[in-house]
Amino acid sequence: MDYTPYTATDFATEDSFIRWVKTGNKELDLFWTQWLKDHPEKTKEIEAAKKLIKSIHIKDQDWSAERQADLKNRILAAAQSKMGLRRQRRLWLQRIAAVVTGALVLSATAWFLLKNDPLIYETGYGITQEIVLPDDSRVVLNANSRLHYQELWWSNKRQINLDGEAFFQVVKQADSSVFTIKSGGIVTEVLGTEFSIRSRRDTIQIVLTSGRVQLSPQTGDAPAAPLVMQPGELVEYADKKMVRKEEVDTALYAGLRQHMLIFKQTSLTDVAQQVKDLYGYSLHFPQVLKDQSFTAKVPVTMGGLAVLKSIIAESFNVKITRETNAAIYFER
Amino acid sequence: MVSEEQIWNSFRQGDVRSFECIYDRYANELYRYARNFSSDTYLIEECIQELFTRIWEKRTSIGATTSIRFYLLRSIRRLLFRRMEQNRKHMHYQTDESGFIFEHIASPEANYIITEADTRLQRILLEAVNSLPVNQREVMYLRYYQELSFDEIATITSISKKTAYNVVFIALNTLRKKLGNIVWLLCYFSKLLINI
């Protein structure tokens, strides 16, 4: 390239010249120094061109030294915390193994969570438990009952399973999502309401205090038309078939709300059954009392059972003649 | 001074001091480069952090490089663009696009300027450079401030090598034409200087 006719402007816009001035590249330096020696008459042009180039500067944006050092510390801290993992990261084979193991563990965990590990609440005899669900709905679980739900899926689906008895105060959600209870082969769907469920053996009894719930039997076939309950109603299913539907005094069925067991004009046979269910004791009465009925309100605690025993003894003029850890015998 | 290649290689073997050294050498340049695309200094710092954290994590799988500068400039540009794109999508983030990008200014090193005529020359050249389209200014920047090859510039800016070369050629030509009318001035001052 013949640079002899070049003016300062030409030099200032010549690629190799700019790079020489800007970067001090060694090869270019050799070349231009030599060229200048050979063409001393161009010194002024070259100096002017150099000045031009050097006077132009990219606008620097200030980055405070503090923030620069700060960021460095953060990066180093992050890097050092990952040092320990170094060895494991070495071999790709190990990495693949890790991935495969991870996937297995993950799916096993998922399976476990989904299949086997719901959140379970279980009460023994004579003990009730109050449960506040993730949506702030409140459940009082009666004695000898079991409630479980998938915590993992709760946010998607408010669904719980119940064996036994419970009183529900379901909080209505802003998005009107349904709260579902599966119990005794019956699916109870609610928005927000208060009701009790009593599911023992093949019988399930639902008593609605307020709001609305919808009931449908859990069947493999095409589902039957759901039943919509009205407040104040009691509905009972036996073997998934509706056997009773009537208006009742719901207060008598809502005792569990205060952890109480309420009997009102309840037959002794029925009392015995409930005592068996809730306290684990079978009651044995003289044959003559078979058709008697009974009224009482006691807490669902073992203390409550003691109270209940003395009320029965007084009301029917009987005495406890024998008591084991599973049975109580009343006799005249 | 240790060569770039040596530093890079010992960094790849997990040497923290080399890693620090890379940060010390390039962080500031990366910041300045990135500032030409965004005025969000926190976003830029985040990108720098992400970049360095990432290369540390991936150091064993990162290949050898002959130019750390190229590697880092390319990465920071990519990261920053991706983050800016995300911001735009998700938050309708208002980046300050009105800011001058790759704006050229008069050098703070005033000793280059000795006469009023120099100042005038400088102003004309500045105007000429800054009137180039932004993409051309970036190419010029990468070429003359970062000393990257046309191959590297092409990779960074996602244009072909030929385009990168053309951009520099056209930009220089434009400059030459714009400066053409001041040639007489230069000659005049050259004479003046000789006379002194």
Interface residues (C-beta under 8 A of the other chain):
Chain A: T7 A8 T9 D10 A12 T13 E14 D15 I18 R19 K22 T23 N25 K44 E45 A48 K51 L52 K54 S55 I56 H57 I58 K59 D60 Q61 W63 R67 Q68 L71 K72 R74 I75 L76 A78 A79 Q80 K82 M83 R86 R89 R90
Chain B: G14 V16 F19 E20 Y23 D24 A27 N28 Y31 R32 R35 N36 T41 E45 I48 Q49 F52 T53 W56 E57 T60 F100 F102 E103 H104 I105 A106 S107 P108 E109 Y112 I113 D118 L121 Q122 L125 L126 V129 Y141 R143 Y144 Y145 E147 V168 L172 N173 L175 R176 L179 G180 I182 V183 L186 C187 F189 S190 L193 I194
